[in-house]
Amino acid sequence: MRRAFLAITGLAASTTALVVLKGSPGTSQVAQDLPAAQPVSPTPQGVDPSAAPDAGPAGTTPKSSVSAGAPSSPKPSRSTARPSGTRTTAKAPTAPRTTTKAPQPTTRRVTGPGVDNEYGYVQVQIVVSGNRIVEAVALSLPSGGESDIHSGDVRDRYNGTGGEVVQKQSANLNTVSGATETSNSYKQSLRGAIEQAF
């Protein structure tokens, strides 16, 4: 009785396996001819074998339709295939950056001493950024009569961001013709400002 039961059970199992294997699309002839007692490949737990057919023997890959929860096939379809040389976007962790920002040069104004001459009062202020003079300004120059003209000439030559003071970065300036006293007073005040700044 026991042998008869085992024979009937074995016959039913092999018939079922043949029906499943014959009915599966993409299964090779070799896989269809395998005996029912030797499964082609084990099916993962919790996966319906009819939803995701197993791979055939070496060298054959069935086209499978992946259902939810089923493992993906070993060979992706053409629409999702990625070349093997494609770089991934994940970055390896890097050490925190510890670079310190270089201190920005501070800009400051330094005013030189006032200097009197026979035409009037002269005082100069410089703007310093780091260790450079970036601008010079005459705060006071002689005025009235011809002094206005000469003071204007001194102002035009020495003052500003592109004047001779910024170009030479010193008090060794050329004397303005016709305004020798005002030029010398300007240089004296400028020298005092540079000594304070540096």
C-alpha positions in Angstrom: 0.0 0.0 0.0 2.8 2.4 0.9 4.6 1.7 -2.4 1.4 2.3 -4.4 0.9 5.6 -2.6 4.5 6.7 -3.3 4.2 5.7 -7.0 1.0 7.6 -7.4 2.4 10.7 -5.7 5.6 10.5 -7.8 3.5 10.2 -11.0 1.4 13.2 -10.0 4.4 15.3 -9.2 6.2 14.5 -12.4 3.1 15.2 -14.5 2.7 18.5 -12.8 6.3 19.4 -13.3 6.1 18.5 -17.0 3.0 20.6 -17.5 4.6 23.6 -15.8 7.9 23.2 -17.7 6.2 22.7 -21.1 3.9 25.6 -20.5 6.6 28.0 -19.4 7.6 30.5 -22.2 11.3 30.6 -23.1 12.2 27.3 -21.5 14.8 25.4 -23.6 14.3 21.8 -24.9 17.0 20.6 -22.5 15.0 21.9 -19.5 11.8 20.3 -20.7 13.5 16.9 -21.0 14.9 16.9 -17.5 13.3 14.3 -15.1 10.8 15.7 -12.6 12.8 14.5 -9.6 15.6 17.0 -10.3 14.5 20.6 -10.2 16.3 23.0 -12.6 17.0 25.6 -9.9 15.5 26.1 -6.4 12.8 28.7 -6.1 13.3 31.4 -3.4 11.0 31.1 -0.4 7.8 33.2 -0.8 8.0 33.3 -4.6 5.3 31.7 -6.8 7.3 29.5 -9.3 4.7 30.1 -12.0 5.1 33.9 -11.7 8.9 33.9 -12.2 10.2 30.8 -14.1 13.6 29.5 -13.1 16.7 29.9 -15.2 17.5 27.0 -17.5 20.8 25.1 -17.5 24.1 26.9 -18.1 24.1 29.1 -21.2 20.3 29.6 -21.3 18.5 32.5 -19.7 14.7 32.6 -19.8 13.0 36.0 -20.3 11.2 36.6 -17.1 8.6 39.0 -16.0 9.4 40.2 -12.6 6.5 40.5 -10.2 6.5 42.4 -7.0 8.7 40.8 -4.4 10.4 38.5 -6.9 14.2 38.8 -7.4 15.3 40.6 -10.6 16.6 38.5 -13.4 20.4 38.2 -13.8 20.4 40.0 -17.1 18.4 43.3 -17.3 16.3 44.1 -20.3 17.7 46.4 -23.0 15.7 49.4 -21.8 17.3 49.3 -18.3 20.8 47.9 -19.2 23.7 49.9 -18.0 27.2 49.6 -19.5 29.6 47.8 -17.1 32.0 50.8 -17.2 29.4 53.4 -16.0 30.5 55.2 -12.9 28.2 55.3 -9.9 27.2 58.5 -8.2 27.9 57.4 -4.7 30.8 59.3 -3.1 33.2 57.8 -0.7 33.2 59.7 2.6 35.9 62.3 2.8 37.6 63.9 5.7 36.1 67.2 6.8 37.7 70.2 5.2 39.9 72.2 7.6 41.1 74.9 5.3 41.1 78.3 6.9 40.3 81.4 5.0 43.1 83.8 4.5 42.5 86.9 6.5 41.1 89.7 4.4 43.3 92.8 4.5 41.7 95.5 6.6 41.2 98.9 5.1 42.0 101.8 7.3 42.4 105.5 6.9 45.5 107.2 8.4 45.8 111.0 8.6 49.2 112.7 8.4 50.1 115.8 10.5 49.0 119.2 9.3 51.8 121.3 7.8 51.8 125.1 7.5 53.6 127.0 4.8 53.5 130.6 3.6 50.5 129.9 1.3 48.3 128.0 3.8 47.7 124.7 5.6 48.2 121.2 4.1 47.1 117.9 5.5 47.0 114.5 3.8 45.1 111.3 4.5 45.9 107.9 3.0 43.8 104.7 2.7 45.7 101.6 3.5 44.7 98.0 2.6 47.0 95.4 4.0 50.5 96.8 3.4 49.6 98.9 0.4 48.4 102.5 0.0 45.3 102.3 -2.2 44.2 105.9 -2.1 45.5 109.4 -1.1 43.4 112.4 -0.3 44.4 116.0 0.5 42.1 117.0 3.3 43.4 120.6 3.2 45.3 122.6 0.7 46.0 126.4 0.4 43.2 128.3 -1.3 42.6 131.8 -2.6 44.0 133.5 -5.7 46.7 131.6 -7.5 46.9 129.1 -4.6 43.6 127.5 -5.9 45.3 126.8 -9.3 48.5 125.4 -7.7 46.5 123.3 -5.1 44.4 121.9 -8.0 47.6 120.8 -9.8 48.9 119.2 -6.6 45.6 117.4 -6.0 45.4 116.2 -9.6 48.9 114.7 -9.6 49.0 113.1 -6.1 45.4 112.3 -5.0 43.1 109.4 -5.8 43.5 105.7 -6.5 45.6 106.2 -9.6 47.7 109.2 -8.4 51.4 109.3 -7.9 51.2 108.4 -4.2 49.5 105.0 -5.0 51.8 104.4 -8.0 55.1 105.0 -6.0 53.8 103.7 -2.6 56.0 106.3 -0.9 56.5 110.0 -0.2 59.2 110.3 -2.8 57.0 112.3 -5.2 57.9 114.6 -8.1 57.5 118.2 -7.2 54.6 120.0 -9.1 56.0 122.8 -11.2 54.9 126.2 -9.8 53.7 124.7 -6.5 56.9 123.8 -4.8 55.9 124.9 -1.3 52.5 123.1 -1.5 54.2 120.0 -2.9 56.8 119.9 -0.2 54.1 120.4 2.5 52.0 117.6 0.9 55.0 115.2 1.0 55.8 116.1 4.6 52.2 115.3 5.7 52.2 112.2 3.6 55.4 110.9 5.1 53.9 111.3 8.6 50.8 109.3 7.6 53.0 106.5 6.1 55.1 106.3 9.2 51.9 105.9 11.3 50.4 103.3 8.9 53.5 101.1 8.6 
